[in-house]
Amino acid sequence: MTDPNAFIIRFEEYKLNKESLYKLRNVFNNYPGNEEVILEIISTNENKVKSLSLKSIKIKPSLNMYLEILDFI
């Protein structure tokens, strides 16, 4: 079961590439905290959602963090 306080972010599979994952990790590293991060990948071809718990990354979400993420997606 997922922690109700976890930060969940969803990406469509086609938008994920090495560069976007690298940028996402850098944004998360700029906002350290105690909240678990769950990355949900939406597969449009199969109509499925894969959930990945990023156990090594803990964040403190903020408006600035959201804006940084929106800047590159």
N, C-alpha and C positions, 0 to 999 in steps of 0.2 A: 504494500500500500504506500502511496506517495504521501510525503509530509504535506499537510495542508498549508504550511508556510513556505513551501518550496517555490522558487521562481521558475515558471514554466514559459519557455519561449518556443514558438512554432515557426518552422521554415518549410516552404515547399521544396521538395527534393531538387528540383532543377535550379534553384537559386543557390544551393550549397556547392561550394568549390573550395579548393585549398586556400585561396586568398580570403574568402568570406569567413571561413572558420578561424583563420589566423587573426583577422581583425576582431572577430567576436571574442576570442580568447584574450586579446589585448584589452578590449573594453572591460571584460570581467576582471582582469588583473588590476585595473585602475580603481575598482570599487570593492575592495576586500570587505568581508563581513562574515556572518554566520549562516547565511541562507543557502540551502542546497539549490543547485541549478539542474533543471530537467530540460533537455533538448528534445523536442518532438519534431520528427521529420515526416512530412506528409507526402506520400507517394500518390501522384495524380493518376498514374497508369493503373495501379492496383487498388486505389481507393483505400489505402491502409495508412495507419499512423504508427511509427516506430518511436518508442521512448527510450532515451539514453540519459542515465543519471551521470552527471559530470562530478563524480565524487571528490576529485582533487581540487575542485574550484568551489569556493564559498564566497558569496557576494553580499553587499548591502545595496539593494536596488534604489535608484534615485531617478528623478526626472532627467538629469543630465546624462545618466547612463542610457536611458531610453532614447534620448535624442541622438546620442552617438551611434546607437544601433540603427536607428531609422536612417541615418546619414548614408549608410552603405548597403542597405537592403533594397 
